[in-house]
C-alpha cells in the first residue's frame, strides 16, 4: 500500500470529483438560448421521419437475419449468434424509444397530432403507455432535482434509507442491486400463456429487456452523480434544477441512442429541440454555462458501479448558509 494509507488515497481519489455549482447562475435561460443558432430549434418532419425509417430498417434487418439464417448455423455458432442479435436489436430499439420520447416532447415535428401518433405507435410496440409516460415525464422536467416533486431517481435522505441497505453496501450487494434495477422493468407476466414462447422471448423479449435496461441506466446516470446537488423547496428553482443533470459518453452508442446520452443538459433546458440539433446546441451553450455544465467521460459501466457505491442518499450541506442544499453521501 502506498504512502499515506488507504484512507488518504481514497480521500485524494474522491477529491477529483468537484461539486457542481449550486448558487443561482449568473445567466438566464434566454441568454443561453441566444447563444444557440436559431436553426437548432427548428423541427423537420422529413428529417425526423428519416430517423424512424433508419432505425426500423436496421431492426427489421436484424430480425430477418435471425429468423431466416440462425437455424442454418452449426449448433455452437447458433448459440453465439442469438446474444449478438439481442445486443444489436436492443440497442437499435433503444434508439426507437428515444424517437418516441422526442414525440412526447413535441420535438418530432410542428404538428402535435403527428408527434402523438408516431409516439403512440412506437412506444406501444415497446410496451410503453405513451400518454401516461408523457404526462409523468413532463412533471419530471418541471421539477428536476427537487427532493419533494421530482419523479426520476429521487435520492433518499439518510433517515429514509431502509435498514437493510447496509447489508448491500458491498460489491456483491451493489451488483445485485444494479441487476435488479436494470431488469425489473420487463413485464414478464405478458409472456404467460403465449404459444411459441421460446421464439417470442428470443426475437422480442430479450431485446426488449435490453431496451428497458438501457433506459433505466441512461436515466439513472443522467441524474445520479456525486457532483450533482439536489434541493428542497426552500432552495429549488427551475433553472438550477435543469442544470443538475450530467452528460455522459457511451462511445459509439451515443449515435445509436440519438445523442440522448451526451446532450441531456441541452434537452432539459430546451426539451422541444430536435435531437439532431442538440449536439450543436450543446457546443454553442457551453461557453455561457461555464462550470455549470456537467460532463463525465467515464465509461458508462464503470460510472454505474461508482454511482451505485457513492450515491446512496443525500444529506444537507452543513457549510451552506441555507438549509435547502443536499449532496450525495455513502456512509451508512
C-alpha positions as a Markdown table, in Angstrom:
| # | Residue | x | y | z |
|---|---|---|---|---|
| 1 | Unk | 0.0 | 0.0 | 0.0 |
| 2 | Unk | 1.4 | 3.4 | -0.9 |
| 3 | Unk | 2.3 | 6.2 | 1.4 |
| 4 | Unk | -0.4 | 7.7 | 3.5 |
| 5 | Unk | -2.5 | 4.5 | 3.8 |
| 6 | Unk | -5.8 | 3.6 | 2.1 |
| 7 | Unk | -7.9 | 6.3 | 3.7 |
| 8 | Unk | -5.7 | 9.1 | 2.4 |
| 9 | Unk | -5.6 | 7.6 | -1.0 |
| 10 | Unk | -9.4 | 7.3 | -1.0 |
| 11 | Unk | -9.7 | 10.9 | 0.0 |
| 12 | Unk | -7.4 | 12.0 | -2.8 |
| 13 | Unk | -9.4 | 9.9 | -5.3 |
| 14 | Unk | -12.7 | 11.3 | -4.2 |
| 15 | Unk | -11.4 | 14.8 | -4.3 |
| 16 | Unk | -11.1 | 14.5 | -8.1 |
| 17 | Unk | -14.9 | 14.9 | -8.3 |
| 18 | Unk | -15.6 | 18.6 | -7.8 |
| 19 | Unk | -19.1 | 19.5 | -6.6 |
| 20 | Unk | -21.2 | 21.2 | -9.3 |
| 21 | Unk | -22.1 | 24.9 | -8.8 |
| 22 | Unk | -25.3 | 25.3 | -6.7 |
| 23 | Unk | -25.7 | 29.0 | -6.4 |
| 24 | Unk | -28.0 | 31.0 | -8.8 |
| 25 | Unk | -26.4 | 31.0 | -12.2 |
| 26 | Unk | -25.1 | 34.4 | -13.5 |
| 27 | Unk | -27.0 | 33.8 | -16.7 |
| 28 | Unk | -30.6 | 33.4 | -17.7 |
| 29 | Unk | -32.4 | 30.8 | -19.9 |
| 30 | Unk | -32.9 | 33.5 | -22.6 |
| 31 | Unk | -29.1 | 34.2 | -22.6 |
| 32 | Unk | -28.4 | 30.5 | -23.2 |
| 33 | Unk | -31.0 | 30.4 | -26.0 |
| 34 | Unk | -29.4 | 33.5 | -27.7 |
| 35 | Unk | -26.1 | 31.6 | -27.8 |
| 36 | Unk | -27.6 | 28.8 | -29.8 |
| 37 | Unk | -28.0 | 29.1 | -33.6 |
| 38 | Unk | -31.8 | 29.7 | -34.3 |
| 39 | Unk | -32.0 | 26.8 | -36.7 |
| 40 | Unk | -31.3 | 24.4 | -33.8 |
| 41 | Unk | -34.9 | 25.0 | -32.6 |
| 42 | Unk | -36.5 | 24.2 | -36.0 |
| 43 | Unk | -38.2 | 20.8 | -36.4 |
| 44 | Unk | -38.2 | 19.0 | -39.7 |
| 45 | Unk | -40.9 | 16.4 | -40.3 |
| 46 | Unk | -39.0 | 14.8 | -43.1 |
| 47 | Unk | -35.7 | 14.6 | -41.2 |
| 48 | Unk | -37.4 | 13.2 | -38.1 |
| 49 | Unk | -39.1 | 10.5 | -40.1 |
| 50 | Unk | -35.8 | 9.6 | -41.8 |
| 51 | Unk | -34.5 | 8.5 | -38.3 |
| 52 | Unk | -37.6 | 6.4 | -37.8 |
| 53 | Unk | -37.1 | 4.7 | -41.2 |
| 54 | Unk | -33.4 | 4.3 | -40.4 |
| 55 | Unk | -33.9 | 2.6 | -37.1 |
| 56 | Unk | -36.7 | 0.4 | -38.2 |
| 57 | Unk | -34.8 | -0.7 | -41.2 |
| 58 | Unk | -31.9 | -1.9 | -39.1 |
| 59 | Unk | -34.4 | -3.6 | -36.7 |
| 60 | Unk | -36.1 | -5.5 | -39.5 |
| 61 | Unk | -32.7 | -6.4 | -40.9 |
| 62 | Unk | -31.6 | -8.0 | -37.6 |
| 63 | Unk | -34.9 | -9.7 | -37.2 |
| 64 | Unk | -34.9 | -11.1 | -40.8 |
| 65 | Unk | -31.3 | -12.4 | -40.4 |
| 66 | Unk | -32.0 | -14.1 | -37.0 |
| 67 | Unk | -35.3 | -15.8 | -38.1 |
| 68 | Unk | -34.1 | -16.9 | -41.5 |
| 69 | Unk | -30.5 | -17.8 | -41.1 |
| 70 | Unk | -29.6 | -18.6 | -37.4 |
| 71 | Unk | -31.2 | -22.0 | -37.7 |
| 72 | Unk | -28.9 | -22.9 | -40.5 |
| 73 | Unk | -25.8 | -22.3 | -38.4 |
| 74 | Unk | -24.0 | -25.2 | -36.7 |
| 75 | Unk | -25.1 | -25.6 | -33.1 |
| 76 | Unk | -22.3 | -23.8 | -31.3 |
| 77 | Unk | -22.5 | -20.8 | -33.6 |
| 78 | Unk | -26.2 | -20.5 | -33.3 |
| 79 | Unk | -25.9 | -20.2 | -29.6 |
| 80 | Unk | -23.4 | -17.4 | -30.1 |
| 81 | Unk | -25.4 | -15.6 | -32.7 |
| 82 | Unk | -28.5 | -15.1 | -30.5 |
| 83 | Unk | -26.8 | -13.0 | -27.8 |
| 84 | Unk | -25.2 | -10.8 | -30.6 |
| 85 | Unk | -28.7 | -10.3 | -32.0 |
| 86 | Unk | -30.1 | -9.4 | -28.6 |
| 87 | Unk | -27.5 | -6.7 | -28.0 |
| 88 | Unk | -27.7 | -5.2 | -31.5 |
| 89 | Unk | -31.5 | -5.3 | -31.6 |
| 90 | Unk | -31.8 | -4.0 | -28.0 |
| 91 | Unk | -29.5 | -1.0 | -28.9 |
| 92 | Unk | -31.4 | -0.1 | -32.0 |
| 93 | Unk | -34.8 | -0.4 | -30.3 |
| 94 | Unk | -33.5 | 1.9 | -27.6 |
| 95 | Unk | -33.0 | 4.4 | -30.4 |
| 96 | Unk | -36.6 | 3.9 | -31.4 |
| 97 | Unk | -37.7 | 4.5 | -27.8 |
| 98 | Unk | -35.7 | 7.8 | -27.9 |
| 99 | Unk | -37.6 | 8.9 | -31.0 |
| 100 | Unk | -40.9 | 8.2 | -29.3 |
| 101 | Unk | -39.6 | 10.2 | -26.3 |
| 102 | Unk | -38.9 | 13.1 | -28.6 |
| 103 | Unk | -42.5 | 12.9 | -29.8 |
| 104 | Unk | -43.7 | 13.2 | -26.2 |
| 105 | Unk | -41.7 | 16.5 | -26.0 |
| 106 | Unk | -43.3 | 17.8 | -29.3 |
| 107 | Unk | -39.8 | 17.8 | -30.7 |
| 108 | Unk | -40.5 | 15.5 | -33.7 |
| 109 | Unk | -42.5 | 17.9 | -35.9 |
| 110 | Unk | -44.5 | 21.1 | -35.8 |
| 111 | Unk | -47.7 | 19.1 | -35.6 |
| 112 | Unk | -48.8 | 17.8 | -32.2 |
| 113 | Unk | -51.1 | 15.1 | -33.7 |
| 114 | Unk | -48.2 | 13.7 | -35.8 |
| 115 | Unk | -46.0 | 13.6 | -32.7 |
| 116 | Unk | -48.6 | 11.9 | -30.6 |
| 117 | Unk | -49.5 | 9.4 | -33.4 |
| 118 | Unk | -45.9 | 8.4 | -34.0 |
| 119 | Unk | -45.1 | 8.4 | -30.3 |
| 120 | Unk | -48.1 | 6.2 | -29.5 |
| 121 | Unk | -47.2 | 3.6 | -32.2 |
| 122 | Unk | -43.5 | 3.4 | -31.4 |
| 123 | Unk | -44.0 | 3.3 | -27.6 |
| 124 | Unk | -46.8 | 0.8 | -27.8 |
| 125 | Unk | -44.6 | -1.5 | -29.8 |
| 126 | Unk | -42.2 | -1.3 | -26.9 |
| 127 | Unk | -44.9 | -1.9 | -24.3 |
| 128 | Unk | -44.7 | 1.7 | -23.0 |
| 129 | Unk | -48.0 | 3.5 | -22.2 |
| 130 | Unk | -47.2 | 6.6 | -24.2 |
| 131 | Unk | -49.7 | 9.2 | -22.8 |
| 132 | Unk | -49.2 | 8.2 | -19.2 |
| 133 | Unk | -45.5 | 8.3 | -19.6 |
| 134 | Unk | -45.8 | 11.7 | -21.5 |
| 135 | Unk | -47.6 | 13.4 | -18.6 |
| 136 | Unk | -45.4 | 12.0 | -15.8 |
| 137 | Unk | -42.3 | 12.7 | -17.8 |
| 138 | Unk | -43.4 | 16.3 | -18.1 |
| 139 | Unk | -43.6 | 16.6 | -14.4 |
| 140 | Unk | -40.0 | 15.3 | -14.1 |
| 141 | Unk | -38.9 | 18.1 | -16.5 |
| 142 | Unk | -40.8 | 20.7 | -14.5 |
| 143 | Unk | -39.2 | 19.6 | -11.1 |
| 144 | Unk | -35.8 | 18.2 | -11.9 |
| 145 | Unk | -33.6 | 17.8 | -8.8 |
| 146 | Unk | -36.4 | 18.8 | -6.4 |
| 147 | Unk | -36.4 | 16.3 | -3.5 |
| 148 | Unk | -40.1 | 16.9 | -2.9 |
| 149 | Unk | -41.5 | 17.0 | -6.5 |
| 150 | Unk | -39.2 | 15.2 | -8.9 |
| 151 | Unk | -40.2 | 11.7 | -10.1 |
| 152 | Unk | -36.9 | 10.3 | -11.5 |
| 153 | Unk | -34.3 | 8.7 | -9.3 |
| 154 | Unk | -35.0 | 11.0 | -6.4 |
| 155 | Unk | -32.4 | 10.2 | -3.7 |
| 156 | Unk | -33.5 | 9.4 | -0.1 |
| 157 | Unk | -32.2 | 11.2 | 2.9 |
| 158 | Unk | -30.1 | 9.1 | 5.3 |
| 159 | Unk | -33.1 | 8.7 | 7.7 |
| 160 | Unk | -35.2 | 7.3 | 4.8 |
| 161 | Unk | -32.7 | 4.7 | 3.8 |
| 162 | Unk | -34.0 | 1.2 | 4.7 |
| 163 | Unk | -32.2 | -0.6 | 7.5 |
| 164 | Unk | -31.2 | -3.5 | 5.2 |
| 165 | Unk | -29.3 | -1.2 | 2.8 |
| 166 | Unk | -26.1 | -1.5 | 4.8 |
| 167 | Unk | -26.1 | -5.2 | 4.0 |
| 168 | Unk | -26.0 | -4.4 | 0.3 |
| 169 | Unk | -23.3 | -1.8 | 0.6 |
| 170 | Unk | -20.6 | -4.1 | -0.7 |
| 171 | Unk | -19.5 | -5.3 | -4.2 |
| 172 | Unk | -21.9 | -8.4 | -4.4 |
| 173 | Unk | -24.7 | -6.3 | -3.0 |
| 174 | Unk | -24.2 | -3.5 | -5.4 |
| 175 | Unk | -24.0 | -5.9 | -8.3 |
| 176 | Unk | -27.3 | -7.5 | -7.2 |
| 177 | Unk | -28.9 | -4.0 | -6.8 |
| 178 | Unk | -27.8 | -2.9 | -10.3 |
| 179 | Unk | -29.1 | -6.2 | -11.8 |
| 180 | Unk | -32.5 | -5.9 | -10.2 |
| 181 | Unk | -32.8 | -2.2 | -11.0 |
| 182 | Unk | -32.0 | -2.7 | -14.7 |
| 183 | Unk | -34.2 | -5.8 | -15.2 |
| 184 | Unk | -37.4 | -5.5 | -13.2 |
| 185 | Unk | -38.9 | -3.1 | -15.7 |
| 186 | Unk | -39.7 | -6.0 | -18.0 |
| 187 | Unk | -43.3 | -7.2 | -17.5 |
| 188 | Unk | -42.7 | -10.9 | -17.5 |
| 189 | Unk | -46.4 | -11.6 | -16.9 |
| 190 | Unk | -47.2 | -10.6 | -20.5 |
| 191 | Unk | -45.4 | -13.7 | -21.7 |
| 192 | Unk | -47.6 | -16.1 | -19.8 |
| 193 | Unk | -50.0 | -18.4 | -21.8 |
| 194 | Unk | -48.5 | -17.4 | -25.2 |
| 195 | Unk | -47.8 | -20.2 | -27.7 |
| 196 | Unk | -44.4 | -20.2 | -29.3 |
| 197 | Unk | -43.0 | -18.7 | -26.1 |
| 198 | Unk | -39.3 | -19.5 | -26.7 |
| 199 | Unk | -39.4 | -17.9 | -30.1 |
| 200 | Unk | -41.1 | -14.8 | -28.7 |
| 201 | Unk | -38.6 | -14.4 | -26.0 |
| 202 | Unk | -35.6 | -14.8 | -28.4 |
| 203 | Unk | -36.9 | -12.5 | -31.1 |
| 204 | Unk | -38.7 | -9.8 | -29.0 |
| 205 | Unk | -38.4 | -10.5 | -25.3 |
| 206 | Unk | -34.7 | -10.3 | -24.6 |
| 207 | Unk | -34.1 | -7.3 | -26.9 |
| 208 | Unk | -36.9 | -5.5 | -25.1 |
| 209 | Unk | -35.3 | -6.5 | -21.8 |
| 210 | Unk | -32.1 | -4.8 | -23.0 |
| 211 | Unk | -34.1 | -1.7 | -24.1 |
| 212 | Unk | -35.6 | -1.4 | -20.6 |
| 213 | Unk | -32.2 | -1.9 | -19.0 |
| 214 | Unk | -30.6 | 0.8 | -21.1 |
| 215 | Unk | -33.4 | 3.2 | -20.4 |
| 216 | Unk | -33.1 | 2.8 | -16.7 |
| 217 | Unk | -29.3 | 3.0 | -16.9 |
| 218 | Unk | -29.3 | 6.1 | -19.1 |
| 219 | Unk | -31.8 | 7.9 | -16.9 |
| 220 | Unk | -30.0 | 6.8 | -13.7 |
| 221 | Unk | -26.7 | 8.1 | -14.9 |
| 222 | Unk | -28.2 | 11.4 | -16.2 |
| 223 | Unk | -29.5 | 12.3 | -12.8 |
| 224 | Unk | -27.2 | 10.5 | -10.4 |
| 225 | Unk | -23.6 | 11.7 | -9.9 |
| 226 | Unk | -21.5 | 12.5 | -6.8 |
| 227 | Unk | -21.1 | 16.1 | -8.0 |
| 228 | Unk | -24.8 | 16.9 | -8.6 |
| 229 | Unk | -26.7 | 18.9 | -6.0 |
| 230 | Unk | -30.4 | 18.4 | -5.0 |
| 231 | Unk | -32.6 | 21.0 | -3.4 |
| 232 | Unk | -35.7 | 21.1 | -1.2 |
| 233 | Unk | -38.5 | 23.6 | -1.8 |
| 234 | Unk | -36.8 | 26.4 | 0.1 |
| 235 | Unk | -33.9 | 26.5 | -2.3 |
| 236 | Unk | -35.0 | 24.9 | -5.6 |
| 237 | Unk | -35.7 | 26.8 | -8.8 |
| 238 | Unk | -36.3 | 25.5 | -12.3 |
| 239 | Unk | -33.0 | 26.6 | -13.9 |
| 240 | Unk | -30.7 | 25.2 | -11.2 |
| 241 | Unk | -32.8 | 22.0 | -11.3 |
| 242 | Unk | -32.4 | 21.7 | -15.1 |
| 243 | Unk | -28.7 | 22.2 | -14.7 |
| 244 | Unk | -28.4 | 19.4 | -12.1 |
| 245 | Unk | -28.0 | 16.8 | -14.8 |
| 246 | Unk | -24.9 | 15.4 | -16.4 |
| 247 | Unk | -24.0 | 14.5 | -19.9 |
| 248 | Unk | -22.3 | 11.1 | -20.3 |
| 249 | Unk | -20.2 | 9.3 | -23.0 |
| 250 | Unk | -21.4 | 6.0 | -24.3 |
| 251 | Unk | -19.0 | 5.8 | -27.2 |
| 252 | Unk | -20.5 | 4.6 | -30.5 |
| 253 | Unk | -23.8 | 4.1 | -28.7 |
| 254 | Unk | -24.2 | 7.9 | -28.4 |
| 255 | Unk | -25.2 | 7.9 | -32.1 |
| 256 | Unk | -27.3 | 4.8 | -31.8 |
| 257 | Unk | -29.2 | 6.4 | -29.0 |
| 258 | Unk | -29.6 | 9.7 | -31.0 |
| 259 | Unk | -27.3 | 11.5 | -28.5 |
| 260 | Unk | -29.8 | 11.4 | -25.6 |
| 261 | Unk | -26.8 | 10.4 | -23.6 |
| 262 | Unk | -24.3 | 13.2 | -24.3 |
| 263 | Unk | -26.8 | 16.1 | -24.8 |
| 264 | Unk | -29.1 | 15.7 | -21.9 |
| 265 | Unk | -28.3 | 19.1 | -20.3 |
| 266 | Unk | -29.4 | 20.8 | -23.5 |
| 267 | Unk | -32.5 | 18.6 | -23.5 |
| 268 | Unk | -33.5 | 19.7 | -20.0 |
| 269 | Unk | -33.1 | 23.3 | -20.9 |
| 270 | Unk | -34.9 | 23.1 | -24.3 |
| 271 | Unk | -36.9 | 19.9 | -24.4 |
| 272 | Unk | -38.7 | 20.7 | -27.7 |
| 273 | Unk | -35.4 | 20.9 | -29.6 |
| 274 | Unk | -34.9 | 18.0 | -32.1 |
| 275 | Unk | -32.1 | 15.6 | -31.2 |
| 276 | Unk | -30.3 | 16.2 | -34.4 |
| 277 | Unk | -29.6 | 19.7 | -33.4 |
| 278 | Unk | -28.8 | 19.0 | -29.7 |
| 279 | Unk | -25.0 | 18.5 | -30.1 |
| 280 | Unk | -24.6 | 21.8 | -32.0 |
| 281 | Unk | -26.6 | 23.5 | -29.3 |
| 282 | Unk | -24.5 | 21.9 | -26.6 |
| 283 | Unk | -21.3 | 23.2 | -28.1 |
| 284 | Unk | -22.8 | 26.7 | -28.5 |
| 285 | Unk | -24.1 | 27.0 | -25.0 |
| 286 | Unk | -21.1 | 25.6 | -23.1 |
| 287 | Unk | -19.2 | 28.9 | -23.0 |
| 288 | Unk | -22.3 | 30.5 | -21.4 |
| 289 | Unk | -22.8 | 27.7 | -18.9 |
| 290 | Unk | -19.2 | 27.5 | -17.9 |
| 291 | Unk | -18.7 | 25.5 | -14.8 |
| 292 | Unk | -22.5 | 24.9 | -14.6 |
| 293 | Unk | -22.2 | 22.5 | -17.5 |
| 294 | Unk | -21.6 | 18.9 | -16.2 |
| 295 | Unk | -19.9 | 16.2 | -18.3 |
| 296 | Unk | -18.4 | 12.9 | -17.2 |
| 297 | Unk | -16.5 | 10.8 | -19.7 |
| 298 | Unk | -16.1 | 7.8 | -17.5 |
| 299 | Unk | -17.2 | 4.6 | -19.4 |
| 300 | Unk | -20.9 | 4.1 | -18.5 |
| 301 | Unk | -20.4 | 0.6 | -17.0 |
| 302 | Unk | -17.7 | 2.0 | -14.6 |
| 303 | Unk | -19.9 | 5.0 | -13.9 |
| 304 | Unk | -22.9 | 2.8 | -12.9 |
| 305 | Unk | -20.7 | 0.9 | -10.5 |
| 306 | Unk | -19.2 | 4.1 | -9.0 |
| 307 | Unk | -22.6 | 5.8 | -8.6 |
| 308 | Unk | -24.1 | 2.7 | -7.0 |
| 309 | Unk | -21.3 | 2.8 | -4.5 |
| 310 | Unk | -21.0 | 6.6 | -3.9 |
| 311 | Unk | -24.6 | 7.9 | -4.3 |
| 312 | Unk | -26.6 | 6.1 | -1.6 |
| 313 | Unk | -28.5 | 9.0 | 0.0 |
| 314 | Unk | -28.4 | 12.8 | 0.3 |
| 315 | Unk | -27.7 | 15.0 | 3.3 |
| 316 | Unk | -27.9 | 18.7 | 3.8 |
| 317 | Unk | -24.8 | 20.8 | 3.2 |
| 318 | Unk | -23.7 | 21.8 | 6.7 |
| 319 | Unk | -21.5 | 24.5 | 5.3 |
| 320 | Unk | -24.2 | 26.2 | 3.3 |
| 321 | Unk | -25.9 | 29.3 | 4.7 |
| 322 | Unk | -29.2 | 27.9 | 3.5 |
| 323 | Unk | -30.7 | 24.5 | 4.6 |
| 324 | Unk | -32.1 | 23.6 | 1.2 |
| 325 | Unk | -29.0 | 22.2 | -0.4 |
| 326 | Unk | -28.3 | 18.5 | -0.4 |
| 327 | Unk | -25.3 | 16.3 | -1.6 |
| 328 | Unk | -24.9 | 12.6 | -2.1 |
| 329 | Unk | -23.2 | 10.6 | 0.7 |
| 330 | Unk | -22.4 | 6.9 | 1.1 |
| 331 | Unk | -21.6 | 6.3 | 4.7 |
| 332 | Unk | -24.2 | 4.1 | 6.3 |
